[in-house]
Amino acid sequence: MGLQKHGGGGTGAEEAVPADSYTDLNARIIDQWIDDGWQWGTPISHERYEAALAGDWSMVLTPTREVPRSWFFPGMRGKRVLGLAAGGGQQMPIFAAMGAACTVLDYSEKQIASERVMAEREGYEIRCVRADMTRPLPFEDGEFDLISHPVSNCYIEEVLPVWRECFRVLAPGGRLLAGLDNGFNYVVDDDEERIVRGLPFNPLRSPSLIPERELAEWGMQFSHTLDEQIRGQIQTGFRLLDLYEDTNGEGRLHELDIPTFWATCAEK
């Protein structure tokens, strides 16, 4: 199938966990991927953290293309940053090295565990919250200055409620940095050579899209449109500042330079 395994993501963790649902299934599947060595669940090295402390850092929201430094505030020290579905010890240690006050929310227990291990290893503080981002976020209005949201909403059915919650928990002038799947991966076959299905891709409505025997490999994934991903931010109240495209980083679509992801920088 033309699907993808991707995502994002010390102290104790807070929990805000709903009853069993497809998001619970995805959390368990992602935990298994991490045991199997999933690249988006592998924390950055000590050397990379040390380099970030010295000002030599980069960050991705999508598979390959680095986020422009202009998307961050000129001075990140003291900024309140939420890593939304960003566990795994990849983005948040970089923010910590910048001097930001970091909170990470993820529904995968092992992504959260990676954040704790990373923080303990490097000696910085981070608030870890295990929660389902399809539910109201367990934060106060205006609690954050910046939200980092690497590709992950391909694992949820409805995107607009997430944008509403992001807008609510950001302070005025706050920024949302988001990595987004553009849906193209869902229409092609395994070899990315033929168009084999239409959109939307929603296995809750069409279970045959991901047979039960394949759920452990792919998880429950959903395509989303430009209307949902980008127009949805604008409709929620965000002002779009910048955006770019990215590829899968490997495979035929990548070789043909066909974009499969967007990244956006929006401001409240």
N, C-alpha and C positions, 0 to 999 in steps of 0.2 A: 504494500500500500504506500501511497505517497504521503505518509504521515511522518511526524518527527518526534523524537524524544528531545525535549528542551525545557528550560525553565528560567529560572534565574541563573536562593535560597531557597569573661562571662560571669552571668549571674543566673539565678533561678528564672523559670518561665511562668508567666501567667497563662491561664487557659480560658477560652471562650468557645466551647466545642458543642455544636448542635447534634441532633440525633443522626443516625446512620443515613447516608445519602450517596449519590454518585461522587461527591467531593471526598467523602470518607474512603471510598474505593480508590480514587486517584491518590490520596495521601498514602495509602498502604502500598500501592504500586510503586510510587516514587521512592518510598523507603527501600523497597527491594532493588530498584535501579541503583540506589546509592550503594547498597551492599555489593552490587555487581560492578561498581567503578564508574558510574555515570559522570560524565565530564562536568555537568552543571551542579554536581553535588560534591565536588572536590575542592576543599579550601585552598586559597593561595598559599604559596610557600613563605617561610620565614624571611627569605631573601627578598621576595617581592614586597612584603610588608615593610621591611627595613628601607627599601628603596623608596616606597611611598612616603615614609617619614621624612626622607630627604628631599621630597618634592618630585621624585621621578615615578609617576603613576599614570595608569590608563584604566579605562573601564568600558565594558560593553553592555548594551541593553539587548542586542541582537547577536547572531553568531559571530560575526567577524569585525564589523566596522566600529572603531572607537568613538565614544561619545565626545563631541567637541568640548573643549574646556570652557568655551563661552556659555555653555548651557548651565554651568555651575555658578554659584555666587563668587565674586572676586575674593571674598574672605569667607571660608567655610568654618573657621574656628567658632565654636559655640552655636552653630546653626543646628536646629532640631531636625533630624533626618529620619524618615520612616522608610525602611526597605519593605515594600509591599510584595508579598509572595517572593521574597528575595533572600531566603535562607540559603545556606550552603557555604558560607565563609568566603565569598568572592567579591561582592561589592561593598558590604558593610565594613570589612577591615580597612578598605581604602578610605572610606568616609571617616572612620575612627582615626586613621593616620593623619587626616586633614584637621583633626581637632573637633569634629562634629559630635553632637550628643546623639547617639544612635539608638534607634528602636527597630527591631525586625519582627515582622509578622509573617508566619508561614504555617501551613496546615500539616506539613510533613514533620513528624517528630524527629527524624534523623537530620533534616535540613536545620532545624532548630538546634539539635545537639551539636552539629558542626560549628554553628555560631558560638556556642558556649565554649567549646574546645579551643577554637581560634582565639577568643578573647582571653581565656585563661592562659594560653600559651604566650600571647604577646603582651598581656598585662594592661588591657584597656577594659572599660565598662561598656556593656550593651544591655538594653532591656529586651528580653525575648518573650514574644507573645505567640502562643499557638492558637490560631483562630482561622475560621473559614471566611475568606474574603467575599463570599457570596452573601454573607450576613452583615448587618450594620457593624462597622468597625468599632472596637471597644476603646475609643479615644474621644477626648473632648473636642468641641469645636475650636478650630484655629490652633491646634496643638503643635503643628509642624510647619517648618519653613520649606522643606523640600521632600518630595516623595520619589523614590527610585523604584520603578516597577518594570523589571526585565521581563522578557517574553514569558507569560504564564497564563494570560486570560484565554488562551486556546483550550484550557482545561475547565472552563466554566461556560455555562449556557448563555447567560445574560450579562452584557458588559455595562450597559448604562447605569445600573445601580452602583457599580464600582466607581464610575466616574463621579456620581453624585456624592458618594462617601468621601472620595479624594478631595473634592471641592470643599466639603464641610470641614474636614480635619486640617486643611491647610489654612495658614494665616493669610490675610490680604498681602498680595505681592509674592506669595509662595509659588513654587514651581513643581510641576509634575513632569517627570522624565519617564517615558514609557516605551517599551519595546513591544511591537505588535505584529502578529501573523496576518498576512494579507489574503490568505485563503487559497493561494495557488497550489500549495502542496497537496491539498485535499482532492484536486481534480485529476491528478496523474497517477499512473500505475507505479509499481515498485521500482522499475527502471527509469522512471521519469521521462518516458518516451512517448506515451500516448495519453490522450484525454479519455478517461474511463468513467468519470462520474460528474454530476452537476453539483451546484451549490443551492442551498446551504448544506453543509455537512453537519448533521445532528443525529448521533446514534440513539439519543433518547426517543426521537420521533421515528427513526428508521434503524432498528437494532441490527439489521443485516449489514450495515456499514462497517461495524467492528464486531465480528462474531465473538462469542464468549471465549472461545479458545485463544483468541488473539488479544484479549483485553490486557493480560499481564505484560504484553510486549509494547502496546501503544498507549494504554490508559484510555479514559473516556475523553475524547477531544471534540472540539467544535470549531467550525469556521465562523469568521465574523467579517462583515463588510466594512468598507470605508465609512459608510454612514454610521455604523455602530462604533467603530474604533476612533475615528477622527472627528466626524461631524458630531458624534455623541459628546465628545469633550467640549466642543463649542456650544452645543445646546445646553450643557450643564452650567455654563458660565465662564469657562476657561477662554483665554485669549491665546491662540496658537502663535508661538514665536518662531519656531523653526521645525524642520523635519528632514529626514533622509531615508533612503532605501538600503536594503542589504540583501545578500543571498544566503543560501544554506551553508556556505563554506565548503561544501563538497557535493559530489553527485552531478548528474547531467545538467540540471537546471543551473547549478553554480557554474559549470563549465561554459554554458551558453550565456552567462551573465544575466539570467532572468531573476529579477528581485522577487523574494518571497516574504520579506519582512519590511515593516516601516518602523521608524523611531520618531517620537515627537517630543518637543519641549513646549509646554504650555504654562501659562501664568494665571493665577487667580487675581 
